[in-house]
Amino acid sequence: MDEQRADEEAVAGIRSALDDAVRALAEAGARDEALAVLVPRRRTLGIPREPVLKPVGRVWRLGVLLLGADGTLYATGRLVRATPPGRTQYVSVSAETRRAYRAAAERGHFHDGETVDFDAPAIELTVDGLRDSGGPLLLRDGRPLVRWSASSAQTVDFHTYLAERVDLLARPPEGA
C-alpha cells in the first residue's frame, strides 16, 4: 500500500511541476511550436484528398517531451519545418518522405518556416499509465523518470530534467 501512495504522490508532483512549467514558459514568452495531426490520404465524395497536417494546438518542446499550455504532456514524435516542398527528385526514400511531410504542412496552412510537431502521443498521467509506460516518462519505485529515447534504458530524474529544459527554453543562451 505504501508503494501505491508513493506513486500517487509522484503523479501529483508531476502535475504540479507541469503547472509550474506552463506558468514559467508563458510568463517568459518562450517560443512554442505547432502541434498537428497527420490526416492520411483519403477520398471525400469520390475526390482524392492528399495527406494534410491539421493544426490542433501549440506546444513547447522540452527535449523528448512536448508540453501544451493546458498542461497536457506529449511524447515528442516527428517534426517538420513548414517550407515549400519543392519538386520530386527521387533522391532517396527519406528525402521524399520529408518532402511529402513539408507538402502536408503546406496544405495545413502553417506559416513558412514554422516547426510542426506531429505523431506525438499524449502521455497518460496516471499511476498505472506511467508504471507500464514504454514512452519517455515512467514511474519506478515512486520516482518519475525520463527516458532519453525509446530504445534507451538510461533515465534521469523527471523534476531535474523538466527544470533544466524549462530554464533553457525560458532563458535561451545568447545567440540561440
Secondary structure as GFF3:
##gff-version 3
##sequence-region A 1 176
A	DSSP	alpha_helix	2	28	.	.	.	ID=ss1
A	DSSP	beta_strand	33	39	.	.	.	ID=ss2
A	DSSP	beta_strand	42	44	.	.	.	ID=ss3
A	DSSP	beta_strand	47	49	.	.	.	ID=ss4
A	DSSP	beta_strand	52	62	.	.	.	ID=ss5
A	DSSP	beta_strand	65	68	.	.	.	ID=ss6
A	DSSP	beta_strand	73	75	.	.	.	ID=ss7
A	DSSP	beta_strand	78	81	.	.	.	ID=ss8
A	DSSP	alpha_helix	93	107	.	.	.	ID=ss9
A	DSSP	beta_strand	115	118	.	.	.	ID=ss10
A	DSSP	alpha_helix	127	131	.	.	.	ID=ss11
A	DSSP	beta_strand	137	140	.	.	.	ID=ss12
A	DSSP	beta_strand	143	147	.	.	.	ID=ss13
A	DSSP	beta_strand	155	157	.	.	.	ID=ss14
A	DSSP	alpha_helix	158	170	.	.	.	ID=ss15
###
